[in-house]
C-alpha cells in the first residue's frame, strides 16, 4: 500500500484526449444484417484513465500512472485517490475530506483543510490556497501540496 501521493488539480486537454483514446475499443455491431465496426468508450475505464492522468506521483512513482499499475493499487489507495480527486474537482469540500479521511484512519493537514479560506481583513472565500496545482497525501497521513505542477 502506498501512502504518499500527489494529484494535479486539473487535467489538460491533452491528458483528457489521451485518456479518451485509451478508453476506446472497436466492437462489431450488427446493422442491416452486416457486421459493422463501431468505436465505443467505456465510462468506467475512462474514469480510471483520467484518474491515472491526474496522478502527479504515488510514492516514488512519477505520474501519470500507467493503467496496468493503477489496477494493482490497494483498495485503500484507490479510496484516498478518489477523495482527493473529488476535492480537486470541487465535488467535496475540505471539511468533508477531513471527515472521510478520519473514517479511513487518516487526517488532512491544515494546508488542505484551509484551502480557499482567507482570514485576512476583507478577504474573500477562495482567495487563499488557489495557487496550489497539486494536492497529495504523505506517509504520515498528512496531505501535501505541490506548486507549479500542470
Secondary structure, 3 states (H helix, E strand, C coil): CCCCEEEECCCCHHHHHHHHHHCEEEEEEEECCEEEEEEEECHHHHHHHHHHHHEEEECCEECCCCHHHHCCCCHHHHHHHHHHHHHHHCCCCHHHHHHHHHHCCCCCCHHHHCCCCCCCCCCCCCCCCCCEEEEEECCCCCEEEEECCC
